[in-house]
Amino acid sequence: MAQNNVTEAGIAEALTLAKATPQRLAASSAGLDDAHLSESPASDVWSPLQILNHLRACEEVWMHSVHAMLAHDDPRLQEIHPRQWIKQHNPYTTQPFTPGLRVFTLRREALLITLGALSVTDWGRAGRIQQKTHTVFSHVWRMVQHEKAHCAEIEALLG
């Protein structure tokens, strides 16, 4: 699907995927304690907690751009890398998985209310990030595809 080709079907799919992420994370971590969820199977593999924190950072920085696109006409934005965001701001890396997932889920519910109220025209609102044009749709699409891959990674880790 072309990221800047905004269609009602594409919007519906993006919203479905956005809604599914916290559900997938909750299902894959159900019954596991926070200690287990913070364990990494190898030094070069992220733990489920590290993946969750990465997803939280991605949502925060990418949705900052989406909100700017909705509030301003064609904003010029600096790209903020989620890994740098975590290192510089460390807003939640000391939080265990279960409360972190609860916060992620609440933030996602609020985001879904915002996104669900948008018109097709709103989804097509654009901004420039590092010389590249993005739309609300392309940014949300990027986020949900990214989350989909990381959810599969957690599911594989936790079996």
MIKOL-228857 format. One line per 10 residues: number of its first residue (from 1); their letters; for each residue z, x, y of N, C-alpha, C, O. Coordinates in Angstrom, 2 decimals. Atoms other than C-alpha are relative to their C-alpha. Layout:
% residues N
NUM	A	Z:X:Y:Z:X:Y:Z:X:Y:Z:X:Y | ... .
***
This chain:
% residues 159
1	MAQNNVTEAG	0.00:0.84:-1.17:0.00:0.00:0.00:0.00:0.89:1.24:0.82:1.80:1.35 | 0.05:-0.78:-1.23:-0.94:1.41:3.38:1.25:-0.31:0.82:1.60:-1.46:1.05 | -1.28:0.18:-0.68:2.25:1.98:5.32:-0.10:-0.72:1.33:0.85:-1.39:1.73 | 0.11:0.66:-1.29:0.93:0.71:8.62:-0.79:-1.30:-0.08:-1.07:-1.92:0.94 | 0.69:1.26:0.21:-0.92:-2.27:7.12:1.05:-1.07:-0.27:1.49:-1.25:-1.41 | -1.08:0.98:0.10:1.60:-5.03:7.79:-0.55:-1.34:-0.46:-1.39:-1.94:0.21 | 0.36:1.31:0.52:1.17:-8.14:5.67:1.27:-0.74:-0.39:2.31:-0.12:-0.60 | -1.16:0.78:0.43:3.51:-10.97:4.76:0.41:0.39:-1.42:1.61:0.44:-1.72 | -0.32:-0.42:1.37:3.28:-9.89:1.11:0.70:1.36:-0.01:1.66:1.56:-0.76 | -0.63:-1.31:-0.09:4.15:-6.31:2.02:1.42:-0.09:0.53:2.32:0.59:0.05 .
11	IAEALTLAKA	-1.34:0.20:-0.56:7.10:-7.46:4.11:0.92:-0.57:-1.07:2.05:-0.11:-1.23 | -0.82:0.61:1.06:8.36:-9.64:1.26:0.39:1.03:-1.05:1.52:1.03:-1.53 | -0.30:-1.03:0.99:8.12:-6.72:-1.15:1.02:1.01:0.54:1.94:1.41:-0.17 | -0.95:-0.94:-0.60:9.93:-4.38:1.24:1.40:-0.61:0.04:2.38:0.08:-0.25 | -1.30:0.67:-0.05:12.73:-6.93:1.70:0.62:-0.12:-1.39:1.83:0.05:-1.55 | -0.50:0.09:1.38:13.02:-7.43:-2.07:0.54:1.34:-0.46:1.61:1.40:-1.06 | -0.46:-1.33:0.38:13.29:-3.69:-2.64:1.27:0.40:0.76:2.17:1.00:0.19 | -1.18:-0.32:-0.79:15.80:-3.31:0.20:1.24:-0.73:-0.53:2.33:-0.17:-0.56 | -1.11:0.78:0.56:17.96:-6.06:-1.31:0.42:0.56:-1.36:1.60:0.49:-1.72 | -0.28:-0.47:1.36:17.71:-4.49:-4.78:0.80:1.30:-0.04:1.53:1.53:-1.00 .
21	TPQRLAASSA	-0.65:-1.32:0.05:19.04:-1.04:-3.85:1.51:-0.08:-0.25:1.98:0.53:-1.21 | -1.43:0.04:0.28:22.76:-1.89:-3.57:0.32:-0.65:-1.35:1.30:-0.29:-2.01 | -0.21:0.64:1.31:22.46:-4.13:-6.63:-0.21:1.00:-1.13:0.56:1.02:-2.09 | 0.27:-1.02:1.03:20.95:-1.30:-8.68:1.12:1.03:-0.03:1.56:1.44:-1.11 | -1.09:-0.97:-0.05:23.62:1.12:-7.48:1.27:-0.56:-0.61:1.98:0.14:-1.33 | -1.20:0.64:0.55:26.39:-1.33:-8.35:-0.12:-0.15:-1.52:0.84:0.11:-2.24 | 0.19:0.19:1.45:24.93:-2.08:-11.79:0.11:1.33:-0.75:0.73:1.39:-1.81 | 0.00:-1.29:0.71:24.45:1.58:-12.70:1.37:0.67:0.02:1.68:1.48:-0.85 | -1.31:-0.63:-0.11:27.96:2.55:-11.58:1.13:-0.89:-0.51:2.29:-0.47:-0.51 | -1.02:0.96:0.44:29.80:-0.49:-12.96:0.85:0.60:-1.12:0.34:1.17:-2.09 .
31	GLDDAHLSES	-0.93:-0.45:1.02:32.88:0.42:-14.94:0.30:1.49:0.01:1.12:1.95:-0.79 | -0.23:-1.44:-0.06:32.78:4.11:-13.99:0.96:0.31:1.14:0.92:-0.33:2.19 | -0.96:-0.33:-1.05:35.56:5.71:-12.02:-0.62:0.99:1.00:-1.63:1.64:0.73 | 0.52:-0.83:-1.09:35.06:7.62:-8.79:-0.08:1.48:-0.39:-0.98:2.19:0.07 | 0.03:-1.40:0.43:35.87:10.96:-10.45:-1.30:0.27:-0.78:-1.96:1.29:-0.55 | 1.22:-0.17:0.79:33.00:10.50:-12.92:-1.24:-0.05:0.90:-2.20:0.69:0.71 | 1.14:0.18:-0.89:30.65:9.38:-10.16:-0.17:1.16:0.98:-1.22:1.28:1.62 | 0.12:-1.17:-0.88:31.37:12.55:-8.16:-0.37:1.27:-0.76:-0.53:2.33:-0.16 | 0.34:-1.16:0.82:30.53:14.87:-11.07:-1.51:0.20:-0.06:-2.29:-0.74:-0.17 | 1.40:-0.37:0.13:27.24:16.70:-11.17:-0.20:0.65:-1.36:0.62:1.47:-1.78 .
41	PASDVWSPLQ	0.23:-0.60:1.31:25.73:17.61:-14.54:-0.41:1.47:0.05:-0.32:2.18:-0.96 | 0.42:-1.40:-0.16:24.45:20.95:-13.17:0.09:0.36:1.49:0.08:-0.52:2.35 | -0.17:-0.44:-1.39:24.79:23.02:-10.01:-1.19:-0.37:0.89:-1.04:-0.51:2.11 | 1.20:0.33:-0.79:21.24:22.17:-8.92:-0.37:-1.48:-0.07:-1.47:-1.87:0.32 | 0.24:1.45:0.12:21.56:18.41:-9.60:1.08:-0.72:0.81:2.27:-0.44:0.66 | -0.97:0.77:-0.78:23.18:15.99:-7.17:0.77:-0.95:-0.90:0.24:-1.47:-1.89 | -0.82:1.01:0.68:26.03:13.81:-8.40:-0.41:-1.37:0.52:-1.06:-1.47:1.56 | 0.26:1.35:-0.55:25.74:10.02:-8.03:0.59:-0.17:1.40:-0.03:-0.82:2.25 | -0.61:0.10:-1.33:28.12:10.31:-5.06:-0.85:0.72:1.05:-1.05:0.19:2.14 | 0.85:-0.72:-0.95:25.92:12.92:-3.38:-1.30:-0.77:0.28:-1.79:-0.78:1.41 .
51	ILNHLRACEE	1.21:0.80:-0.20:22.87:10.72:-3.93:0.30:-1.20:0.89:-0.46:-1.52:1.80 | -0.39:1.14:-0.84:24.68:7.71:-2.46:0.17:0.45:1.45:-0.31:-0.22:2.37 | -0.18:-0.49:-1.37:25.71:9.77:0.58:-1.34:0.32:0.65:-1.53:0.06:1.84 | 1.34:-0.27:-0.51:22.10:10.91:0.97:-0.70:-1.31:0.39:-1.33:-1.39:1.45 | 0.62:1.29:-0.31:20.90:7.30:0.84:0.62:-0.61:1.25:-0.08:-1.21:2.07 | -0.66:0.51:-1.20:23.48:6.32:3.43:-0.50:0.72:1.25:-0.77:0.09:2.27 | 0.49:-0.77:-1.15:22.35:9.12:5.74:-1.44:-0.38:0.33:-1.79:-0.55:1.50 | 1.40:0.39:-0.23:18.69:8.20:5.28:-0.07:-1.34:0.71:-0.81:-1.51:1.69 | 0.02:1.31:-0.63:19.37:4.59:6.13:0.44:0.09:1.46:-0.17:-0.51:2.34 | -0.49:-0.11:-1.38:21.35:5.54:9.22:-1.04:0.61:0.94:-1.30:0.07:2.01 .
61	VWMHSVHAML	0.93:-0.66:-0.93:18.79:7.92:10.70:-1.33:-0.75:0.08:-1.91:-0.85:1.17 | 1.28:0.71:-0.05:15.69:5.94:9.71:0.13:-1.34:0.70:-0.78:-1.76:1.41 | -0.15:1.30:-0.66:17.10:2.61:10.88:0.28:0.17:1.49:0.02:-0.74:2.27 | -0.11:-0.29:-1.43:18.02:4.22:14.20:-1.40:-0.06:0.63:-1.58:-0.63:1.71 | 1.38:0.03:-0.50:14.27:4.71:14.65:-0.56:-1.41:0.01:-1.24:-1.81:0.95 | 0.47:1.39:0.07:13.53:1.14:13.54:0.58:-0.80:1.17:-0.15:-1.54:1.82 | -0.61:0.74:-1.11:16.00:-0.26:16.07:-0.61:0.42:1.34:-0.79:-0.42:2.22 | 0.65:-0.46:-1.23:14.42:1.89:18.79:-1.38:-0.63:0.14:-1.78:-1.02:1.24 | 1.32:0.62:-0.04:10.97:0.53:17.86:0.09:-1.48:0.37:-0.78:-2.01:1.06 | -0.17:1.42:-0.33:12.29:-3.02:18.10:0.45:-0.20:1.44:0.10:-1.21:2.06 .
71	AHDDPRLQEI	-0.56:0.16:-1.34:14.06:-2.44:21.42:-0.92:0.51:1.11:-0.82:0.05:2.25 | 0.82:-0.64:-1.03:11.43:-0.37:23.24:-1.47:-0.02:-0.40:-1.80:-0.04:-1.59 | 1.43:-0.06:0.27:7.66:-0.34:23.54:-0.40:1.45:-0.24:-0.23:2.31:0.63 | 0.54:-1.31:0.39:6.19:2.68:21.75:0.92:1.17:0.37:0.52:2.07:1.10 | -0.92:-1.11:-0.34:9.27:4.94:21.95:-0.46:1.32:-0.61:-1.13:1.35:-1.65 | 0.22:-1.36:0.50:8.95:8.69:21.50:1.35:0.48:-0.53:2.32:0.58:0.23 | -1.28:-0.31:0.64:11.63:9.77:19.04:-0.03:1.37:-0.66:-1.07:1.82:-1.15 | -0.16:-1.25:0.74:12.89:13.04:17.63:0.31:-0.36:-1.45:1.06:-1.30:-1.72 | -0.33:0.21:1.41:12.97:13.21:13.86:1.36:0.62:-0.27:1.63:1.76:0.10 | -1.32:-0.48:0.43:16.49:13.54:12.52:-0.05:0.07:-1.52:-0.31:-0.94:-2.18 .
81	HPRQWIKQHN	0.04:-0.14:1.46:16.64:14.90:9.00:1.34:-0.44:-0.58:2.38:0.01:-0.12 | -1.25:0.51:0.58:19.21:13.07:6.83:0.94:1.09:-0.53:2.16:0.95:-0.42 | -0.87:-1.08:0.51:20.48:16.31:5.24:0.71:0.70:1.16:1.87:1.09:1.04 | -0.63:-0.59:-1.19:21.12:17.77:8.69:1.06:-0.95:0.56:2.12:-0.52:1.00 | -0.94:1.00:-0.48:22.81:14.52:9.72:1.33:0.11:-0.76:2.40:0.10:-0.15 | -1.21:-0.11:0.82:25.27:14.85:6.83:0.75:1.28:0.36:1.97:1.26:0.52 | -0.65:-1.28:-0.30:25.95:18.52:7.60:0.64:0.02:1.38:1.75:0.54:1.54 | -0.49:-0.06:-1.37:26.40:18.04:11.33:1.09:-1.03:0.28:2.04:-0.75:1.01 | -0.90:1.08:-0.36:28.25:14.74:11.40:1.01:-0.34:-1.08:2.07:-0.91:-0.80 | -0.91:0.20:1.12:29.85:14.54:7.95:0.77:-1.31:0.10:2.00:-1.31:-0.04 .
91	PYTTQPFTPG	-0.74:1.23:-0.26:30.68:10.88:8.54:0.66:-0.62:-1.24:1.56:-1.45:-1.08 | -0.52:0.71:1.17:31.45:9.90:4.95:0.03:0.82:-1.27:0.29:0.27:-2.34 | 0.08:-0.77:1.23:31.16:12.78:2.52:1.35:0.20:-0.67:1.41:0.69:-1.80 | -1.31:-0.09:0.65:34.90:12.69:1.85:0.39:-1.34:-0.63:1.45:-1.45:-1.25 | -0.29:1.32:0.54:34.74:9.04:0.82:-0.46:-0.09:-1.45:-1.57:0.34:-1.76 | 0.42:0.18:1.40:34.67:8.22:-2.93:-1.16:-0.99:-0.12:-1.49:-1.70:0.83 | 1.19:0.81:0.25:31.71:6.39:-4.47:0.25:-1.49:0.25:-0.52:-2.13:0.96 | -0.21:1.45:-0.06:33.23:2.90:-4.74:0.11:-0.53:1.43:-0.59:-1.47:1.77 | -0.01:0.49:-1.39:34.21:2.45:-1.08:-1.29:0.34:0.76:-1.70:-0.41:1.64 | 1.28:-0.35:-0.63:31.02:4.25:-0.03:-1.07:-1.01:-0.33:-1.86:-1.39:0.54 .
101	LRVFTLRREA	0.98:1.02:0.40:28.94:1.77:-2.00:0.31:-1.32:0.70:-0.60:-2.05:1.08 | -0.38:1.24:-0.68:30.91:-1.10:-0.46:-0.52:0.01:1.45:-1.07:-0.98:1.92 | 0.49:-0.12:-1.38:30.07:0.16:3.05:-1.53:-0.07:0.03:-2.11:-0.76:0.87 | 1.46:0.03:0.08:26.43:0.77:2.08:-0.50:-1.43:-0.19:-1.46:-1.86:0.45 | 0.40:1.38:0.29:26.20:-2.77:0.71:0.17:-0.90:1.22:-0.70:-1.72:1.51 | -0.21:0.80:-1.21:27.69:-4.33:3.85:-1.03:0.33:1.08:-1.55:-0.57:1.74 | 1.02:-0.40:-0.99:25.35:-2.32:6.09:-1.37:-0.56:-0.40:-2.15:-0.98:0.45 | 1.29:0.51:0.47:22.41:-3.38:3.93:-0.09:-1.51:0.24:-1.15:-2.00:0.62 | 0.02:1.44:-0.27:23.39:-7.05:4.22:-0.31:-0.26:1.47:-1.09:-1.15:1.79 | 0.28:0.16:-1.43:23.41:-6.70:8.00:-1.45:0.36:0.33:-2.10:-0.32:1.12 .
111	LLITLGALSV	1.39:-0.39:-0.22:20.08:-4.88:7.94:-0.96:-1.08:-0.47:-1.95:-1.38:0.20 | 0.87:1.05:0.54:18.53:-7.60:5.77:-0.02:-1.23:0.91:-1.05:-1.89:1.03 | -0.01:1.11:-0.96:19.64:-10.24:8.29:-0.93:0.33:1.16:-1.73:-0.51:1.58 | 0.86:-0.42:-1.11:17.94:-8.27:11.08:-1.47:-0.03:-0.42:-2.30:-0.63:0.26 | 1.39:-0.08:0.44:14.77:-7.57:9.10:-0.56:-1.38:-0.37:-1.73:-1.67:-0.12 | 0.44:1.33:0.40:14.60:-11.12:7.74:-0.36:-0.89:1.17:-1.12:-1.85:1.01 | 0.27:0.81:-1.19:14.49:-12.52:11.27:-1.25:0.47:0.76:-1.66:-0.17:1.73 | 1.15:-0.54:-0.73:11.49:-10.40:12.32:-1.28:-0.74:-0.32:-1.49:-1.22:-1.43 | 1.35:0.55:0.20:8.00:-11.76:12.81:-0.91:1.10:-0.54:-0.53:2.28:-0.52 | 0.98:-1.00:0.44:4.94:-10.02:11.37:-0.32:0.95:1.15:-0.48:2.15:0.94 .
121	TDWGRAGRIQ	0.26:-0.83:-1.19:4.27:-8.78:14.91:1.12:1.02:0.20:0.86:2.19:0.50 | -1.13:-0.93:-0.14:7.77:-7.27:15.07:-0.08:1.12:-1.03:0.18:2.28:-0.70 | 0.13:-1.02:1.06:7.19:-5.46:11.75:-1.08:1.03:0.36:-1.04:2.16:-0.12 | 1.06:-0.90:-0.41:4.11:-3.92:13.36:0.32:0.82:1.24:-0.48:1.66:1.65 | -0.38:-0.78:-1.18:5.98:-2.55:16.39:0.05:1.47:-0.39:0.50:1.83:-1.48 | 0.17:-1.42:0.33:5.41:1.19:16.59:0.80:0.91:0.91:1.26:0.53:1.99 | -0.60:-1.08:-0.77:6.93:4.39:17.79:-0.58:1.31:-0.50:-1.18:1.36:-1.57 | 0.50:-1.32:0.41:6.03:8.06:17.66:1.18:0.89:-0.33:2.10:1.05:0.46 | -1.03:-0.92:0.46:8.19:10.43:15.68:-0.71:1.30:-0.36:-1.53:1.34:-1.28 | 0.63:-1.30:0.24:7.16:14.10:15.83:-1.52:-0.11:-0.07:-2.14:0.37:-1.02 .
131	QKTHTVFSHV	1.46:0.10:-0.14:3.58:13.27:16.88:-0.67:-0.93:-1.00:-1.90:-1.00:-1.03 | 0.59:0.93:0.97:3.08:10.69:14.11:0.45:-1.43:0.34:1.62:-1.67:0.63 | -0.32:1.39:-0.27:2.91:6.95:14.69:0.56:-0.66:-1.25:-0.01:-0.57:-2.34 | -0.65:0.76:1.06:5.24:4.87:12.56:0.18:-1.42:0.51:0.24:-1.66:1.72 | -0.34:1.38:-0.36:5.83:1.13:12.50:1.34:-0.34:-0.64:1.85:0.40:-1.49 | -1.22:0.49:0.66:8.93:-0.82:11.62:-0.28:-0.10:-1.49:0.53:0.33:-2.32 | 0.33:0.17:1.41:7.16:-1.67:8.37:-0.10:1.35:-0.72:0.45:1.51:-1.81 | 0.19:-1.27:0.70:6.18:1.91:7.55:1.32:0.72:-0.21:1.52:1.39:-1.23 | -1.30:-0.66:0.12:9.69:3.16:8.17:0.86:-0.68:-1.07:1.51:0.00:-1.87 | -0.77:0.72:1.03:11.32:0.44:6.06:-0.63:0.25:-1.37:0.08:0.44:-2.35 .
141	WRMVQHEKAH	0.70:-0.25:1.27:8.67:0.95:3.36:0.36:1.39:-0.54:0.63:1.56:-1.73 | -0.38:-1.37:0.38:9.39:4.68:3.34:1.42:0.01:-0.57:1.67:0.64:-1.59 | -1.39:0.03:0.43:13.11:3.98:3.01:0.15:-0.63:-1.37:0.83:-0.07:-2.23 | -0.20:0.68:1.28:12.84:1.52:0.13:-0.66:0.74:-1.16:-0.16:0.71:-2.28 | 0.62:-0.81:1.05:10.45:3.74:-1.82:0.88:1.21:-0.34:1.03:1.58:-1.50 | -0.91:-1.13:0.17:12.81:6.67:-1.31:1.23:-0.44:-0.80:1.66:0.25:-1.72 | -1.17:0.53:0.71:15.75:4.55:-2.46:-0.32:-0.33:-1.45:0.49:-0.08:-2.35 | 0.43:0.35:1.36:13.84:3.32:-5.49:0.03:1.23:-0.91:0.50:1.16:-2.04 | 0.02:-1.24:0.78:13.34:6.90:-6.68:1.43:0.51:-0.24:1.74:0.95:-1.35 | -1.37:-0.48:0.18:16.99:7.83:-6.09:0.83:-0.94:-0.88:1.72:-0.48:-1.59 .
151	CAEIEALLG	-0.67:0.93:0.91:18.22:4.68:-7.85:-0.36:0.35:-1.45:0.50:0.35:-2.33 | 0.42:-0.40:1.35:16.18:5.71:-10.89:0.68:1.31:-0.40:1.04:1.48:-1.57 | -0.68:-1.27:0.27:17.72:9.18:-10.62:1.46:-0.25:-0.42:1.93:0.34:-1.39 | -1.39:0.32:0.36:21.26:7.75:-10.66:0.05:-0.71:-1.36:0.91:-0.41:-2.18 | 0.02:0.70:1.29:20.38:5.42:-13.53:-0.20:0.96:-1.16:0.41:0.81:-2.21 | 0.23:-1.00:1.05:19.10:8.37:-15.54:1.25:0.87:-0.19:1.60:1.21:-1.32 | -1.21:-0.81:0.09:22.22:10.42:-14.73:1.12:-0.73:-0.75:1.84:-0.13:-1.54 | -1.12:0.76:0.56:24.57:7.64:-15.78:-0.35:-0.69:-1.32:0.51:-1.25:-1.99 | 0.43:0.54:1.31:22.51:6.47:-18.76:0.16:-1.47:-0.11:-0.16:-2.05:-1.14 .
***
